[in-house]
Amino acid sequence: MSEQSDGVDFALAAFRDDGEWQLQEIASPAFESVDSLSHALRRLPGDAGAVGMVAVDEDFFVLVRVDGSSTRVLLSDVTAAEEWELARSALDVLGLPPLEDEDEPAPAGDLELLGDLGLHAVDLAVLLDDVDLYPDEMLSEVARRLGFGQLFDDVVGFTSA
């Protein structure tokens, strides 16, 4: 099992301060587990908590939302827990059992974690089902739907179409 910081494509925190979206990079080791990520997110200002967005190895992503003492988690692909500590920690926080050999790629966690921000569970599920999108592209779409797509794309180095 290899966990390398360089496998992380990006780790960002998104939060609204005075109604305006802000993005901030999250440094290692804060993104190495859901617990450390939650701790880092709680330090940020935010009208409705903060959302952590971590994309790993063009393979999967984790969304973590903190608001007060509440932590909500979405893992884009449970099979990532075979190789990545961050994904294993997401399964632990969600209270899910370790992977079985026959487990198929599937998301796990709280599909409604961004519902009050404008991205409802059904829309997030449709996005997660799009096998043609890489995790960073999915997160770019999440950011667009939440209202900070251009800011996100600028920070991660995407060019606008």
DSSP file (Angstrom, degrees, kcal/mol; ACC not computed):
  #  RESIDUE AA STRUCTURE BP1 BP2  ACC     N-H-->O    O-->H-N    N-H-->O    O-->H-N    TCO  KAPPA ALPHA  PHI   PSI    X-CA   Y-CA   Z-CA
    1    1 A M              0   0    0      0, 0.0     2,-0.6     0, 0.0    82,-0.1   0.000 360.0 360.0 360.0 117.7    0.0    0.0    0.0
    2    2 A S        -     0   0    0     81,-0.2     2,-0.6     2,-0.0    83,-0.0  -0.912 360.0-178.0-112.7 122.8    1.6    3.2   -1.1
    3    3 A E        +     0   0    0     -2,-0.6     2,-0.4    81,-0.1    81,-0.1  -0.969  12.6 171.6-116.4 116.3    0.5    6.6    0.1
    4    4 A Q    >   -     0   0    0     -2,-0.6     3,-1.8     1,-0.1     4,-0.3  -0.988  36.6-142.5-129.3 134.6    2.4    9.4   -1.4
    5    5 A S  G >  S+     0   0    0     -2,-0.4     3,-1.7     1,-0.3    -1,-0.1   0.835 103.8  64.1 -58.5 -32.4    1.7   13.1   -1.1
    6    6 A D  G 3  S+     0   0    0      1,-0.3    -1,-0.3    -3,-0.1    51,-0.1   0.606  87.8  70.4 -72.8  -7.8    2.7   13.5   -4.7
    7    7 A G  G <  S+     0   0    0     -3,-1.8    50,-3.4    49,-0.1     2,-0.5   0.641  77.1  97.3 -76.8 -14.2   -0.3   11.3   -5.7
    8    8 A V  E <   -A   56   0A   0     -3,-1.7    48,-0.3    -4,-0.3     3,-0.1  -0.654  58.3-164.9 -79.8 121.0   -2.6   14.1   -4.7
    9    9 A D  E    S-     0   0A   0     46,-2.2     2,-0.3    -2,-0.5    47,-0.2   0.926  70.9 -29.0 -70.0 -46.0   -3.6   16.1   -7.8
   10   10 A F  E     -A   55   0A   0     45,-1.4    45,-2.3    -3,-0.1     2,-0.4  -0.958  48.5-154.0-165.1 156.6   -4.9   19.0   -5.6
   11   11 A A  E     +A   54   0A   0     -2,-0.3    15,-3.0    43,-0.2     2,-0.3  -0.951  27.2 171.2-137.5 115.1   -6.4   19.7   -2.2
   12   12 A L  E     -AB  53  25A   0     41,-2.6    41,-3.1    -2,-0.4     2,-0.5  -0.919  25.9-147.1-128.8 149.5   -8.5   22.7   -1.9
   13   13 A A  E     -AB  52  24A   0     11,-3.1    11,-2.1    -2,-0.3     2,-0.4  -0.968  15.8-165.6-112.8 131.5  -10.8   24.3    0.7
   14   14 A A  E     +AB  51  23A   0     37,-3.0    37,-2.9    -2,-0.5     2,-0.3  -0.957  18.9 153.5-116.8 135.1  -13.8   26.2   -0.5
   15   15 A F  E     -AB  50  22A   0      7,-2.0     7,-2.9    -2,-0.4     2,-0.5  -0.989  39.6-118.9-155.6 155.3  -15.8   28.5    1.7
   16   16 A R  E     - B   0  21A   0     33,-0.5    31,-3.0    -2,-0.3     2,-0.5  -0.872  24.3-174.3-100.9 127.8  -18.0   31.6    1.5
   17   17 A D  E >  S- B   0  20A   0      3,-2.8     3,-1.6    -2,-0.5    -2,-0.0  -0.982  78.6 -13.5-121.8 118.6  -16.8   34.6    3.4
   18   18 A D  T 3  S-     0   0    0     -2,-0.5    -1,-0.2     1,-0.3     3,-0.1   0.875 130.8 -55.0  53.4  39.9  -19.3   37.6    3.4
   19   19 A G  T 3  S+     0   0    0      1,-0.2     2,-0.4    -3,-0.0    -1,-0.3   0.378 116.3 111.6  81.4  -4.5  -21.2   35.8    0.6
   20   20 A E  E <   -B   17   0A   0     -3,-1.6    -3,-2.8   128,-0.0    -1,-0.2  -0.874  69.6-119.5-106.5 133.9  -18.2   35.4   -1.7
   21   21 A W  E     -B   16   0A   0     -2,-0.4     2,-0.3    -5,-0.2    -5,-0.2  -0.474  30.6-170.2 -69.3 138.5  -16.6   32.1   -2.5
   22   22 A Q  E     -B   15   0A   0     -7,-2.9    -7,-2.0    -2,-0.2     2,-0.4  -0.955   7.2-156.7-125.5 146.8  -13.0   31.8   -1.5
   23   23 A L  E     +B   14   0A   0     -2,-0.3     2,-0.4    -9,-0.2    -9,-0.2  -0.979  12.3 178.1-124.4 140.3  -10.5   29.0   -2.4
   24   24 A Q  E     -B   13   0A   0    -11,-2.1   -11,-3.1    -2,-0.4     2,-0.1  -1.000  29.3-117.4-140.8 137.5   -7.5   28.0   -0.4
   25   25 A E  E     -B   12   0A   0     -2,-0.4     2,-0.5   -13,-0.2   -13,-0.3  -0.472  23.4-140.6 -72.3 146.4   -4.9   25.3   -1.0
   26   26 A I        -     0   0    0    -15,-3.0     2,-0.2    -2,-0.1   -15,-0.2  -0.943  18.2-145.5-109.4 126.4   -4.6   22.6    1.7
   27   27 A A    >   -     0   0    0     -2,-0.5     3,-1.5     1,-0.1     4,-0.4  -0.531  30.6 -66.0 -92.2 156.5   -1.1   21.5    2.4
   28   28 A S  T 3  S+     0   0    0      1,-0.3    -1,-0.1     2,-0.2   -17,-0.0  -0.525 113.7  31.1 -67.8 143.2    0.1   18.1    3.4
   29   29 A P  T >  S+     0   0    0      0, 0.0     3,-2.0     0, 0.0    -1,-0.3  -0.959 108.7  71.4 -93.9   9.4   -0.3   16.4    5.9
   30   30 A A  T <  S+     0   0    0     -3,-1.5     3,-0.4     1,-0.3    10,-0.2   0.766 100.8  47.8 -59.8 -26.4   -3.8   18.0    6.3
   31   31 A F  T 3  S+     0   0    0     -4,-0.4    -1,-0.3     1,-0.2    -3,-0.1   0.316  85.3  91.5 -97.0  10.5   -5.2   16.1    3.4
   32   32 A E  S <  S+     0   0    0     -3,-2.0     2,-0.3     1,-0.1    -1,-0.2   0.669  96.7  14.6 -82.9 -15.1   -3.9   12.7    4.3
   33   33 A S  S  > S-     0   0    0     -3,-0.4     4,-2.3    -4,-0.3     5,-0.2  -0.980  74.5-115.6-149.5 160.4   -7.0   11.6    6.3
   34   34 A V  H  > S+     0   0    0     -2,-0.3     4,-2.8    52,-0.3     5,-0.2   0.885 115.9  54.2 -63.5 -37.9  -10.6   12.8    6.7
   35   35 A D  H  > S+     0   0    0      2,-0.2     4,-2.2     1,-0.2    -1,-0.2   0.943 111.3  42.8 -62.7 -47.8   -9.9   13.6   10.3
   36   36 A S  H  > S+     0   0    0      1,-0.2     4,-2.1     2,-0.2    -1,-0.2   0.872 115.0  51.2 -67.5 -35.0   -6.9   15.9    9.6
   37   37 A L  H  X S+     0   0    0     -4,-2.3     4,-2.4     2,-0.2    -2,-0.2   0.919 109.7  49.7 -65.1 -44.6   -8.8   17.4    6.6
   38   38 A S  H  X S+     0   0    0     -4,-2.8     4,-2.0     1,-0.2    -2,-0.2   0.915 109.7  51.8 -59.8 -43.7  -11.8   18.1    8.9
   39   39 A H  H  X S+     0   0    0     -4,-2.2     4,-0.6     1,-0.2    -1,-0.2   0.923 111.2  46.7 -60.1 -45.8   -9.6   19.7   11.5
   40   40 A A  H >< S+     0   0    0     -4,-2.1     3,-0.9   -10,-0.2     4,-0.3   0.888 111.2  52.1 -64.0 -39.9   -8.0   22.0    8.8
   41   41 A L  H >< S+     0   0    0     -4,-2.4     3,-1.5     1,-0.2    -1,-0.2   0.844 100.9  61.4 -67.1 -33.7  -11.4   23.0    7.4
   42   42 A R  H 3< S+     0   0    0     -4,-2.0    -1,-0.2     1,-0.3    -2,-0.2   0.707  95.4  62.8 -66.9 -18.3  -12.7   23.9   10.8
   43   43 A R  T << S+     0   0    0     -3,-0.9    -1,-0.3    -4,-0.6    -2,-0.2   0.615  88.4  90.9 -80.2 -12.1  -10.0   26.6   11.1
   44   44 A L  S <  S-     0   0    0     -3,-1.5     2,-0.1    -4,-0.3     5,-0.1  -0.528  79.9-118.3 -86.9 149.3  -11.4   28.5    8.1
   45   45 A P        +     0   0    0      0, 0.0     2,-0.2     0, 0.0     3,-0.1  -0.380  45.8 155.8 -71.4 164.3  -14.0   31.3    8.2
   46   46 A G    >   -     0   0    0    -31,-0.1     3,-0.8     1,-0.1   -29,-0.2  -0.658  49.5-135.9 170.2 134.5  -17.1   30.5    6.4
   47   47 A D  T 3  S+     0   0    0    -31,-3.0   -30,-0.1     1,-0.2     3,-0.1   0.803 113.0  17.2 -67.4 -29.6  -20.8   31.4    6.3
   48   48 A A  T 3  S-     0   0    0      1,-0.7    -1,-0.2   -32,-0.3     2,-0.1  -0.219 120.2 -91.8-136.9  44.8  -21.8   27.8    6.0
   49   49 A G    <   -     0   0    0     -3,-0.8    -1,-0.7   -33,-0.1   -33,-0.5  -0.379  56.5 -72.9  76.8-160.2  -18.7   25.9    7.0
   50   50 A A  E     -AC  15  66A   0     16,-1.9    16,-2.4   -35,-0.1     2,-0.5  -0.960  28.7-140.9-138.3 153.8  -16.1   24.8    4.5
   51   51 A V  E     -AC  14  65A   0    -37,-2.9   -37,-3.0    -2,-0.3     2,-0.4  -0.972  11.8-153.0-118.5 123.7  -15.8   22.1    1.8
   52   52 A G  E     -AC  13  64A   0     12,-3.8    12,-2.0    -2,-0.5     2,-0.5  -0.821   9.0-168.9 -94.5 135.2  -12.6   20.2    1.2
   53   53 A M  E     +AC  12  63A   0    -41,-3.1   -41,-2.6    -2,-0.4     2,-0.5  -0.964   8.8 175.2-127.2 111.6  -12.0   18.9   -2.3
   54   54 A V  E     -AC  11  62A   0      8,-2.4     8,-2.2    -2,-0.5     2,-0.4  -0.970   9.6-168.9-123.8 121.5   -9.2   16.4   -2.7
   55   55 A A  E     -AC  10  61A   0    -45,-2.3   -46,-2.2    -2,-0.5   -45,-1.4  -0.914  11.8-160.1-107.9 135.0   -8.5   14.7   -6.1
   56   56 A V  E >>  -AC   8  60A   0      4,-2.9     3,-3.0    -2,-0.4     4,-1.5  -0.960  56.7 -30.9-126.5 124.0   -6.0   11.9   -6.0
   57   57 A D  T 34 S-     0   0    0    -50,-3.4   -49,-0.1    -2,-0.5    -1,-0.1   0.729 103.0 -75.0  53.2  32.3   -3.9   10.3   -8.8
   58   58 A E  T 34 S+     0   0    0    -51,-0.2    -1,-0.3     2,-0.2     3,-0.1   0.779 123.8  94.8  50.6  28.2   -6.6   11.0  -11.5
   59   59 A D  T <4 S-     0   0    0     -3,-3.0     2,-0.3     1,-0.4    -2,-0.2   0.770  87.3 -16.6-116.6 -44.7   -8.4    8.1   -9.8
   60   60 A F  E  <  -C   56   0A   0     -4,-1.5    -4,-2.9    20,-0.1    -1,-0.4  -0.949  51.3-140.1-156.2 170.5  -10.9    9.4   -7.2
   61   61 A F  E     -C   55   0A   0     -2,-0.3    15,-2.7    -6,-0.2     2,-0.4  -0.965   5.0-148.0-138.4 160.7  -11.9   12.3   -5.0
   62   62 A V  E     -CD  54  75A   0     -8,-2.2    -8,-2.4    -2,-0.3     2,-0.5  -0.996   6.5-162.1-125.9 131.9  -13.1   13.0   -1.5
   63   63 A L  E     -CD  53  74A   0     11,-2.8    11,-2.4    -2,-0.4     2,-0.4  -0.961  10.8-177.1-108.4 131.2  -15.4   15.8   -0.6
   64   64 A V  E     -CD  52  73A   0    -12,-2.0   -12,-3.8    -2,-0.5     2,-0.5  -0.997   3.7-169.8-128.5 127.2  -15.5   16.7    3.1
   65   65 A R  E     -CD  51  72A   0      7,-2.9     7,-2.8    -2,-0.4     2,-0.4  -0.972   1.7-171.7-120.1 127.1  -17.8   19.3    4.5
   66   66 A V  E     +CD  50  71A   0    -16,-2.4   -16,-1.9    -2,-0.5     2,-0.3  -0.928  11.8 167.9-115.1 141.7  -17.6   20.7    8.0
   67   67 A D  E >  S- D   0  70A   0      3,-1.9     3,-1.8    -2,-0.4     2,-0.3  -0.820  70.4 -44.9-150.8 107.3  -20.1   23.0    9.6
   68   68 A G  T 3  S-     0   0    0     -2,-0.3    -1,-0.1     1,-0.3   -20,-0.0  -0.527 124.8 -21.6  64.8-130.2  -19.7   23.4   13.3
   69   69 A S  T 3  S+     0   0    0     -2,-0.3     2,-0.3    -3,-0.1    -1,-0.3   0.501 115.7 105.3 -88.8  -3.0  -19.1   20.0   14.8
   70   70 A S  E <   -D   67   0A   0     -3,-1.8    -3,-1.9     2,-0.0     2,-0.4  -0.591  48.0-171.6 -82.0 135.7  -20.6   18.2   11.9
   71   71 A T  E     -D   66   0A   0     -2,-0.3     2,-0.4    -5,-0.2    -5,-0.2  -0.993   2.3-173.8-126.3 123.9  -18.5   16.4    9.3
   72   72 A R  E     -D   65   0A   0     -7,-2.8    -7,-2.9    -2,-0.4     2,-0.4  -0.940   7.6-165.3-119.0 142.4  -20.0   15.0    6.1
   73   73 A V  E     -D   64   0A   0     -2,-0.4    37,-2.9    -9,-0.2     2,-0.4  -0.958  15.9-175.0-133.9 142.5  -18.0   12.9    3.6
   74   74 A L  E     -DE  63 109A   0    -11,-2.4   -11,-2.8    -2,-0.4     2,-0.5  -0.975   7.3-166.4-135.5 124.2  -18.4   11.7    0.1
   75   75 A L  E     -DE  62 108A   0     33,-3.1    33,-2.5    -2,-0.4   -13,-0.2  -0.940  13.0-150.3-107.1 126.5  -15.9    9.3   -1.5
   76   76 A S  S    S+     0   0    0    -15,-2.7     2,-0.3    -2,-0.5    -1,-0.1   0.760  83.1  18.6 -71.9 -23.8  -16.2    9.0   -5.3
   77   77 A D    >   -     0   0    0    -16,-0.3     3,-1.6     1,-0.1    -1,-0.2  -0.866  58.3-159.2-153.1 112.6  -15.0    5.4   -5.5
   78   78 A V  G >  S+     0   0    0     28,-2.9     3,-1.8    -2,-0.3     4,-0.2   0.788  90.4  69.2 -62.5 -28.1  -14.8    2.9   -2.7
   79   79 A T  G >  S+     0   0    0      1,-0.3     3,-1.7    27,-0.2     4,-0.3   0.690  81.1  76.2 -67.8 -15.3  -12.2    0.8   -4.5
   80   80 A A  G X> S+     0   0    0     -3,-1.6     4,-2.3     1,-0.3     3,-1.5   0.733  77.5  76.2 -64.0 -20.7   -9.7    3.6   -3.9
   81   81 A A  G <4 S+     0   0    0     -3,-1.8    -1,-0.3     1,-0.3    -2,-0.2   0.674  79.8  71.2 -66.1 -15.8   -9.5    2.4   -0.3
   82   82 A E  G <4 S+     0   0    0     -3,-1.7    -1,-0.3    -4,-0.2    -2,-0.2   0.822 118.3  14.4 -65.8 -30.3   -7.4   -0.6   -1.6
   83   83 A E  T <4 S+     0   0    0     -3,-1.5     2,-0.5    -4,-0.3    -2,-0.2   0.637 115.9  67.3-119.5 -20.8   -4.4    1.8   -2.3
   84   84 A W     X  -     0   0    0     -4,-2.3     4,-2.0     1,-0.1     5,-0.2  -0.915  54.7-154.0-121.7 127.9   -5.0    5.1   -0.6
   85   85 A E  H  > S+     0   0    0     -2,-0.5     4,-2.9     1,-0.2     5,-0.2   0.872  98.6  58.7 -60.8 -39.8   -5.1    6.0    3.1
   86   86 A L  H  > S+     0   0    0      1,-0.2     4,-1.7     2,-0.2   -52,-0.3   0.921 108.0  45.6 -58.2 -44.2   -7.3    9.0    2.5
   87   87 A A  H  > S+     0   0    0     -7,-0.2     4,-2.1     2,-0.2    -6,-0.3   0.899 112.1  51.4 -66.8 -40.3  -10.0    6.7    0.9
   88   88 A R  H  X S+     0   0    0     -4,-2.0     4,-2.3    -8,-0.2    -2,-0.2   0.910 108.4  51.7 -61.5 -41.1   -9.7    4.2    3.8
   89   89 A S  H  X S+     0   0    0     -4,-2.9     4,-2.5     1,-0.2    -1,-0.2   0.855 106.6  54.4 -65.9 -33.0  -10.2    7.0    6.3
   90   90 A A  H  X S+     0   0    0     -4,-1.7     4,-2.2    -5,-0.2    -1,-0.2   0.927 108.6  48.1 -63.9 -44.6  -13.3    8.1    4.4
   91   91 A L  H  X>S+     0   0    0     -4,-2.1     5,-2.7     2,-0.2     4,-0.6   0.902 111.6  51.4 -61.9 -40.1  -14.7    4.6    4.7
   92   92 A D  H ><5S+     0   0    0     -4,-2.3     3,-1.1     1,-0.2    -2,-0.2   0.938 110.3  47.2 -61.1 -48.1  -13.8    4.6    8.4
   93   93 A V  H 3<5S+     0   0    0     -4,-2.5    -1,-0.2     1,-0.3    -2,-0.2   0.866 112.0  51.1 -62.3 -36.1  -15.6    7.9    9.0
   94   94 A L  H 3<5S-     0   0    0     -4,-2.2    -1,-0.3    -5,-0.2    -2,-0.2   0.582 112.3-122.8 -77.2  -9.3  -18.6    6.6    7.1
   95   95 A G  T <<5 +     0   0    0     -3,-1.1    -3,-0.2    -4,-0.6    -2,-0.1   0.774  59.3 150.6  73.6  25.6  -18.6    3.5    9.3
   96   96 A L      < -     0   0    0     -5,-2.7    -1,-0.2    -6,-0.2     3,-0.1  -0.650  47.6-109.7 -92.2 148.6  -18.3    1.2    6.2
   97   97 A P        -     0   0    0      0, 0.0     3,-0.1     0, 0.0    -1,-0.1  -0.267  45.3 -82.7 -70.5 161.2  -16.6   -2.2    6.4
   98   98 A P        -     0   0    0      0, 0.0   -16,-0.0     0, 0.0   -10,-0.0  -0.190  62.5 -82.8 -57.0 157.7  -13.3   -2.8    4.7
   99   99 A L        -     0   0    0    -21,-0.1     2,-0.3    -3,-0.1   -20,-0.0  -0.267  37.1-143.8 -65.7 148.4  -13.5   -3.6    1.0
  100  100 A E    >   -     0   0    0     -3,-0.1     3,-1.6     1,-0.1    -1,-0.1  -0.746  27.8-110.7-102.8 158.5  -14.2   -7.1   -0.3
  101  101 A D  T 3  S+     0   0    0     -2,-0.3    -1,-0.1     1,-0.3    -2,-0.0   0.819 117.2  53.0 -60.1 -30.8  -12.5   -8.4   -3.4
  102  102 A E  T 3  S+     0   0    0      2,-0.0    -1,-0.3    -3,-0.0     2,-0.1   0.450  78.5 126.3 -88.5   1.9  -15.8   -8.3   -5.3
  103  103 A D    <   -     0   0    0     -3,-1.6    -4,-0.0     1,-0.1     3,-0.0  -0.364  50.1-145.8 -62.6 136.1  -16.6   -4.7   -4.5
  104  104 A E        -     0   0    0      1,-0.1   -26,-0.2    -2,-0.1     2,-0.2  -0.647  31.8 -83.4 -97.9 156.2  -17.2   -2.6   -7.6
  105  105 A P  S    S+     0   0    0      0, 0.0   -28,-0.1     0, 0.0    -1,-0.1  -0.435  70.5 141.3 -58.7 126.9  -16.3    1.0   -8.1
  106  106 A A        -     0   0    0     -2,-0.2   -28,-2.9    -3,-0.0   -27,-0.2  -0.963  50.9-103.0-163.9 150.3  -19.0    3.1   -6.6
  107  107 A P        -     0   0    0      0, 0.0     2,-0.3     0, 0.0   -31,-0.2  -0.375  33.6-164.9 -74.2 160.6  -19.4    6.3   -4.6
  108  108 A A  E     +E   75   0A   0    -33,-2.5   -33,-3.1    -2,-0.1     2,-0.3  -0.996  40.3  32.8-144.5 144.1  -20.0    6.1   -0.8
  109  109 A G  E    S-E   74   0A   0     -2,-0.3     2,-1.0   -35,-0.2   -35,-0.3  -0.826  96.5  -7.5 119.4-153.9  -21.2    8.7    1.7
  110  110 A D    >   +     0   0    0    -37,-2.9     3,-1.5    -2,-0.3     4,-0.1  -0.713  44.2 178.6 -94.3  94.6  -23.4   11.7    1.8
  111  111 A L  T 3  S+     0   0    0     -2,-1.0     3,-0.4     1,-0.3    13,-0.2   0.693  83.8  56.4 -67.6 -17.1  -24.7   12.6   -1.7
  112  112 A E  T >  S+     0   0    0      1,-0.2     3,-1.8     2,-0.1     4,-0.4   0.298  70.6 109.8 -96.6   9.9  -26.7   15.5   -0.2
  113  113 A L  T <  S+     0   0    0     -3,-1.5    -1,-0.2     1,-0.3    -2,-0.1   0.705  88.8  35.0 -63.3 -18.5  -23.7   17.2    1.5
  114  114 A L  T > >S+     0   0    0     -3,-0.4     5,-1.9     5,-0.4     3,-1.4   0.265  86.2 109.0-113.3   9.8  -23.9   20.1   -0.9
  115  115 A G  G X 5S+     0   0    0     -3,-1.8     3,-1.4     1,-0.3     5,-0.1   0.881  77.4  50.4 -55.7 -45.0  -27.7   20.2   -1.3
  116  116 A D  G 3 5S+     0   0    0     -4,-0.4    -1,-0.3     1,-0.3    -2,-0.1   0.634 107.8  56.1 -72.4 -11.0  -28.2   23.4    0.6
  117  117 A L  G < 5S-     0   0    0     -3,-1.4    -1,-0.3     2,-0.2    -2,-0.2   0.440 130.4 -90.3 -97.0  -2.5  -25.5   25.0   -1.6
  118  118 A G  T < 5S+     0   0    0     -3,-1.4     2,-0.6    -4,-0.4    -3,-0.2   0.416  98.9 102.0 113.7  -1.0  -27.4   24.2   -4.8
  119  119 A L      < -     0   0    0     -5,-1.9    -5,-0.4    -7,-0.1    -2,-0.2  -0.874  57.5-159.9-117.5  99.7  -26.0   20.7   -5.8
  120  120 A H     >  -     0   0    0     -2,-0.6     4,-2.4    -5,-0.1     3,-0.5  -0.306  29.4-104.1 -82.1 161.8  -28.6   18.1   -4.8
  121  121 A A  H  > S+     0   0    0      1,-0.3     4,-2.7     2,-0.2     5,-0.2   0.855 118.1  52.1 -52.7 -45.1  -28.0   14.4   -4.4
  122  122 A V  H  > S+     0   0    0      1,-0.2     4,-1.9     2,-0.2    -1,-0.3   0.897 111.9  46.3 -64.2 -39.0  -29.6   13.4   -7.7
  123  123 A D  H  > S+     0   0    0     -3,-0.5     4,-2.0     2,-0.2    -1,-0.2   0.885 113.4  48.8 -70.0 -38.4  -27.5   15.8   -9.7
  124  124 A L  H  X S+     0   0    0     -4,-2.4     4,-2.4   -13,-0.2    -2,-0.2   0.890 109.9  52.4 -66.9 -38.8  -24.3   14.7   -7.8
  125  125 A A  H  X S+     0   0    0     -4,-2.7     4,-1.5    -5,-0.2    -2,-0.2   0.904 108.4  50.4 -62.9 -41.7  -25.2   11.1   -8.4
  126  126 A V  H  < S+     0   0    0     -4,-1.9     4,-0.5     1,-0.2    -1,-0.2   0.916 110.9  49.4 -62.3 -43.0  -25.6   11.7  -12.2
  127  127 A L  H >< S+     0   0    0     -4,-2.0     3,-1.2     1,-0.2    -2,-0.2   0.911 109.8  50.6 -62.2 -43.2  -22.2   13.5  -12.2
  128  128 A L  H 3< S+     0   0    0     -4,-2.4    -1,-0.2     1,-0.3    -2,-0.2   0.765 105.2  58.4 -66.9 -25.2  -20.5   10.6  -10.3
  129  129 A D  T 3< S+     0   0    0     -4,-1.5     2,-1.3    -3,-0.2    -1,-0.3   0.574  77.0 104.7 -80.3  -9.3  -22.0    8.1  -12.9
  130  130 A D    X   -     0   0    0     -3,-1.2     3,-1.6    -4,-0.5    -1,-0.1  -0.601  50.4-173.4 -78.9  97.4  -20.3    9.8  -15.8
  131  131 A V  T 3  S+     0   0    0     -2,-1.3    -1,-0.2     1,-0.3    -4,-0.0   0.614  76.7  67.0 -68.9 -12.3  -17.5    7.4  -16.6
  132  132 A D  T 3  S+     0   0    0     -3,-0.1     2,-0.4     2,-0.1    -1,-0.3   0.583  86.8  85.1 -84.5  -9.3  -16.0    9.8  -19.1
  133  133 A L  S <  S-     0   0    0     -3,-1.6     0, 0.0    -6,-0.2     0, 0.0  -0.759  70.2-139.0 -98.9 138.7  -15.0   12.4  -16.5
  134  134 A Y     >  -     0   0    0     -2,-0.4     4,-2.3     1,-0.1     3,-0.5  -0.494  35.3-103.1 -80.1 160.5  -11.8   12.4  -14.4
  135  135 A P  H  > S+     0   0    0      0, 0.0     4,-2.6     0, 0.0     5,-0.2   0.880 122.6  52.8 -54.2 -41.1  -12.1   13.3  -10.8
  136  136 A D  H  > S+     0   0    0      1,-0.2     4,-1.8     2,-0.2     5,-0.1   0.865 109.3  49.8 -65.5 -33.2  -10.7   16.8  -11.4
  137  137 A E  H  > S+     0   0    0     -3,-0.5     4,-2.0     2,-0.2    -1,-0.2   0.881 110.1  50.5 -70.2 -38.4  -13.3   17.4  -14.1
  138  138 A M  H  X S+     0   0    0     -4,-2.3     4,-2.4     1,-0.2    -2,-0.2   0.930 111.5  47.7 -63.1 -44.6  -16.1   16.2  -11.8
  139  139 A L  H  X S+     0   0    0     -4,-2.6     4,-2.7     1,-0.2    -2,-0.2   0.843 107.7  55.8 -67.5 -32.3  -14.9   18.6   -9.1
  140  140 A S  H  X S+     0   0    0     -4,-1.8     4,-2.4     2,-0.2    -1,-0.2   0.910 109.4  47.0 -62.4 -41.7  -14.7   21.4  -11.7
  141  141 A E  H  X S+     0   0    0     -4,-2.0     4,-2.5     2,-0.2    -2,-0.2   0.897 110.3  52.2 -67.1 -40.2  -18.4   20.8  -12.5
  142  142 A V  H  X S+     0   0    0     -4,-2.4     4,-1.8     1,-0.2    -2,-0.2   0.949 111.1  47.9 -57.2 -48.9  -19.2   20.7   -8.7
  143  143 A A  H  X>S+     0   0    0     -4,-2.7     5,-2.7     1,-0.2     4,-1.2   0.900 110.4  51.8 -60.1 -42.1  -17.5   24.1   -8.4
  144  144 A R  H ><5S+     0   0    0     -4,-2.4     3,-0.5     4,-0.3     5,-0.3   0.928 110.3  48.3 -60.6 -45.3  -19.4   25.5  -11.4
  145  145 A R  H 3<5S+     0   0    0     -4,-2.5    -1,-0.2     1,-0.2    -2,-0.2   0.797 111.2  50.6 -67.9 -27.9  -22.7   24.3   -9.9
  146  146 A L  H 3<5S-     0   0    0     -4,-1.8    -1,-0.2    -5,-0.2    -2,-0.2   0.647 123.4-103.9 -84.1 -15.0  -21.9   25.9   -6.5
  147  147 A G  T <<5S+     0   0    0     -4,-1.2    -3,-0.2    -3,-0.5  -126,-0.2   0.590 101.2  84.4 107.4  12.3  -20.9   29.2   -8.2
  148  148 A F     >< +     0   0    0     -5,-2.7     4,-2.5    -6,-0.2    -4,-0.3  -0.035  44.4 125.9-132.4  34.7  -17.1   29.2   -8.1
  149  149 A G  H  > S+     0   0    0     -6,-0.6     4,-3.0    -5,-0.3    -5,-0.2   0.898  75.5  47.6 -60.6 -45.0  -16.3   27.3  -11.2
  150  150 A Q  H  > S+     0   0    0      2,-0.2     4,-2.4     1,-0.2    -1,-0.2   0.919 112.9  49.1 -65.6 -42.8  -14.0   29.9  -12.8
  151  151 A L  H  > S+     0   0    0      2,-0.2     4,-2.2     1,-0.2    -2,-0.2   0.926 113.6  47.2 -59.8 -45.7  -12.1   30.5   -9.5
  152  152 A F  H  X S+     0   0    0     -4,-2.5     4,-2.6     1,-0.2     5,-0.3   0.948 111.9  49.2 -59.9 -51.0  -11.7   26.7   -9.2
  153  153 A D  H  X>S+     0   0    0     -4,-3.0     5,-2.2     1,-0.2     4,-1.0   0.870 111.2  50.5 -60.3 -37.6  -10.5   26.3  -12.8
  154  154 A D  H  <5S+     0   0    0     -4,-2.4     3,-0.2     3,-0.2    -1,-0.2   0.920 111.8  47.4 -64.5 -43.5   -8.0   29.1  -12.4
  155  155 A V  H  <5S+     0   0    0     -4,-2.2    -2,-0.2     1,-0.2    -1,-0.2   0.899 116.7  41.2 -67.7 -41.2   -6.6   27.6   -9.2
  156  156 A V  H  <5S-     0   0    0     -4,-2.6    -1,-0.2    -5,-0.2    -2,-0.2   0.550 116.1-110.6 -87.1  -5.6   -6.2   24.1  -10.6
  157  157 A G  T  <5 +     0   0    0     -4,-1.0    -3,-0.2     1,-0.3     2,-0.2   0.686  62.9 150.2  89.9  18.3   -4.9   25.3  -14.0
  158  158 A F      < -     0   0    0     -5,-2.2     2,-0.4    -6,-0.2    -1,-0.3  -0.544  40.4-133.2 -76.8 149.8   -7.9   24.4  -16.2
  159  159 A T        -     0   0    0     -2,-0.2     2,-0.1     1,-0.0    -5,-0.0  -0.841  24.6-108.8-101.6 145.2   -8.4   26.5  -19.2
  160  160 A S              0   0    0     -2,-0.4    -1,-0.0     1,-0.1   -10,-0.0  -0.438 360.0 360.0 -72.6 143.0  -11.9   27.8  -20.0
  161  161 A A              0   0    0     -2,-0.1    -1,-0.1     0, 0.0    -2,-0.0   0.467 360.0 360.0 -81.4 360.0  -13.6   26.3  -23.0
